[in-house]
Amino acid sequence: MVEPELRSGMTLDELTALPTVLDLVTAARALGIGRTTAYELARRDRFPCPLIRVGGGYRVPTAGLLRVLGLSGSREPVG
């Protein structure tokens, strides 16, 4: 059986297997947005979840990404 995607570009299994911190492109994929849009939103401080600026790049804490997607640290939807 194929697992459906949950309001994102990733399945629930993929989302729960993510490491603690992600690169911007992986976070964008989870949100279902493209790379160019992700970098534009990050540059404008408009990315939908918290970002950490590291040198010339961005890192995304997975906990914040999961909250934006309506998921807790568990496999169950929030609320």
C-alpha positions in Angstrom: 0.0 0.0 0.0 1.3 3.5 -0.9 1.2 6.0 1.9 -0.5 9.3 0.9 1.3 12.6 1.2 0.1 14.8 4.0 -0.3 18.4 2.9 3.3 18.4 1.8 5.7 17.0 -0.7 6.6 14.1 1.6 4.8 11.1 3.1 4.3 10.8 6.9 7.0 8.2 7.1 9.4 10.5 5.3 8.5 13.4 7.6 8.9 11.4 10.8 12.3 10.1 9.7 13.8 13.5 9.2 16.9 14.5 11.1 16.8 17.3 13.8 17.9 20.0 11.4 17.3 20.2 7.6 18.7 22.1 4.7 16.3 24.7 3.2 15.6 22.6 0.0 14.5 19.6 2.0 12.2 21.7 4.2 10.8 23.3 1.1 10.1 19.9 -0.4 8.2 19.0 2.8 6.1 22.1 2.5 5.5 21.5 -1.2 7.3 24.6 -2.4 10.1 25.0 -4.9 13.7 25.7 -4.3 13.7 29.2 -5.8 10.6 30.2 -3.9 12.1 28.8 -0.7 15.3 30.9 -1.0 13.3 34.0 -1.9 11.0 33.6 1.2 14.1 33.0 3.4 15.8 36.1 2.1 12.7 38.1 2.8 12.3 36.6 6.3 9.0 35.1 5.1 9.7 31.4 5.2 6.8 29.7 6.9 8.8 28.1 9.7 11.9 29.2 11.8 15.2 29.4 10.1 18.8 29.4 11.4 21.3 31.3 9.3 24.6 29.4 9.0 27.3 31.2 7.0 25.7 31.8 3.6 23.0 29.2 4.0 20.0 28.3 6.0 19.1 25.4 8.3 15.5 24.5 9.4 14.8 22.9 12.7 12.6 19.9 12.0 10.4 20.6 15.1 9.3 24.0 13.7 8.6 22.4 10.3 6.5 19.7 11.8 4.5 22.3 13.8 3.8 24.3 10.6 2.6 21.1 9.0 0.3 20.4 11.9 2.3 17.4 13.2 3.7 16.9 16.7 6.9 15.0 17.4 4.7 11.9 17.2 3.1 10.4 14.1 -0.3 11.9 15.1 -1.8 15.1 13.7 -1.9 18.0 16.2 -5.3 19.3 17.4 
